[in-house]
Amino acid sequence: MMEEKQRYRHLNQYLKEKLGERTLKICVDGGFTCPNRDGSLSYGGCIYCSEKGSGDLIHSASNITEQVKNYLTSYRAKRANQFIVYFQNFTNTYDTIENLKKKYDAALIDDRIVGLSIGTRPDCITAEIAQLLKSYAKNYYVCVELGLQTSNEEIGKKINRCYTNKQFTHAVQLLQQYGIEVVAHIMLGLPFETKEDIKNTVNFINSHPLQGVKIHSTYVVENTVLAQMYQQGNYEPLSFENYMENLVDIITHLNPNFVIHRISGDAPKDILLAPAWNRHKKWVLNELDKRLKEKNLWQGKFYENIDCITNH
């Protein structure tokens, strides 16, 4: 069993071990769009996605370099000596190789930056992109966050995800071949989702050679399809109690080697419609610690080793 304070693998601890000291993320808006928005696959994005993508809390400057400089000259930069630049909004590998290189280079402007983290979709990973990311791995910690959300293909269609589980597996294979760390992003409380679906999603990610997982609840923000569903009474977000029950189930069945990058989303308070408890990240962190301790549970306690999909 893990030590008392580490009942699951925390990102902060992992980065400290890997990079030598406390390392924080600088979230930037790279000015990307998404094939699910620009008409290549669809318009409007996933049903829960706001106009700013997942980076609603980012206050964008005129360009990438400026955003990084603004962070490094702010009070926030005093909390650590090392930083990872995190390209968060929309699909941060959806561009030409030349433009991607320009954008990533524009962020790597200071000796205190030791890593590059890229949020993207599985269908926007190619061998050329993996090769480009690999070129940064000589000097930086490089990590790719792949949206999965759910392994239920039908729910995937209903939320307008516009990619398949097979594409997720292929992207993991490609990134693995180039030695890039992969984090799977899953969401709890999607429309039409059952406990069985969540269990299947955990089994699905356990069957991949991932390095990490990011978990958060589905929250409803203004001006989205999900907001319309919620306002018309066709969608009900997970209650705090249901979220915690599912979270404990996930942690205890998750591959114990995965680093947990997040267990709660940072909902943008000014446009959040529901659930109200999502405004209080500390509630989730504290309640999870409490439940794991009280029941003597830890990450992977009920984990069953599954053959890796990418080995077949």
Buried (B, 14 or more C-beta within 10 A) or exposed (E): EBEEEEBBBBBEEBBBEEBEEEBBBBBBBBBBBBBBBBEEBBEBBBBBBBEBBBBBEBEBBEBBBBBBBBBBEEEEBEEBEBBBBBBBBBBBBBBEEEEBBEBBEBBBBBEBBBBBBBBBBBBBBEEEBBBBBBEBBEEBBBBBBBBBBBBBEEBBEBBBBBBBBEBBBBBBBBBBEBEBBBBBBBBBBBBEBEEEBBBBBBEBBBBBBBBBBBBBBBBBBEEBBBBEBBEEEEBEBBEBEBBBBBBBBBBBBBBBEBBBBBBBBBBBEEBBBBBEBBEEBEBBEEBBBEBBEEEEBBBBBEBEEEEBBBEE
